[in-house]
Amino acid sequence: MKTDYSIKSGLVSWQSPSNIALIKYWGKKGFQIPANASLSITLSESVTRTKIEYRPGTGKMLFYFEDKKNQAFAGKIAKYMEIIADELPYVKYLDFEIQSRNTFPHSAGIASSASAMSALALCLCSIENDISKNNLEENKNFYQRASHFARIGSGSASRSVYGKLSSWGKSEFIPDSSDLFASPVQFTVHPFFENFQDTILIVSKGEKKVSSSAGHGLMKENPFARSRYSQASANLAKLIHALKTGNSEDFIAIVENEALTLHGMMMASNPGYILMKPNTVAIIKKIQDFREQSGVNLCFTLDAGPNVHVLYPETERAGAGAFIEQELKPLCEAGQIIYDKMGNGPQRIN
């Protein structure tokens, strides 16, 4: 790439969503390579908005999270920039002021790193385009490149670069899949899963005691790791079939099994740990009882934290919504709920 470092300054801004994995990725092989393939729903309302102002310099950086200077985040991003400098050499010759904000609590198990790192990667790839005078943003290679850089910062961030459903990790069940970047789902999804809803129940807004990075590391010595990776592969094949055929019963069974297995792996680590709260378990039980009694097609999933995602088709919104407000909202911290849904992916902000 021919880079014009005579450019004096610029500004770029992206909004990128969080995502919720249906097939979980938990455990790595090598540097930021998943031990198993994953598949996720991209969200709509739970987003990170990141703005970068850049000018010629020596790689200095200021970072503001929600209008406050944040040295801890700045340090993490500085290390990230060092890692990607060989592939994006311009980062060594510019100074950056980065401003970022979320529409949801960070570090609470709603994949804030996914939205944050995908937004940052998209901004960096746009800067690369602006400097090189290329216009690649309509080309799939731009998003593939952004997904690659997002992965380096946070594995799940690779999937947030795409809308609807996306997968990450090499799998025999997904053509052209890769460990190096995510891909949008190419098969036709049954109409039952269009406009799928995700209501996020904030059981706790507190920061997790064990980070996802630490949790991935503990999988190396987990005695059940190998069986887990085989299970994830089998579940992925079954989930793809359910998504194609509209089999809601199989979808619910697989998604809930994946969520519980994720937290089972945490408990089986050494040292073991529990990220669920008492109200997390109470919500899960209420969801299962309500589904059995009412026949409403809704289910739960969890990320690496205590908060619960309630998934259901748009056609079930009336029944599911009333149940959530009456039975589940009182179990949330300060009654906080985020009504989200399947989204169309990131947007560049002008």
Beta strands, then each sheet from edge to edge (+ up, - down):
strand 1: 10-23
strand 2: 38-56
strand 3: 61-65
strand 4: 68-69
strand 5: 94-102
strand 6: 165-168
strand 7: 182-184
strand 8: 197-201
strand 9: 299-302
strand 10: 308-312
strand 11: 337-341
strand 12: 347-348
sheet 1: 4+ 3- 5- 2+ 1- 12+
sheet 2: 4+ 3- 5- 2+ 6- 7+
sheet 3: 9+ 10- 8+ 11-
end
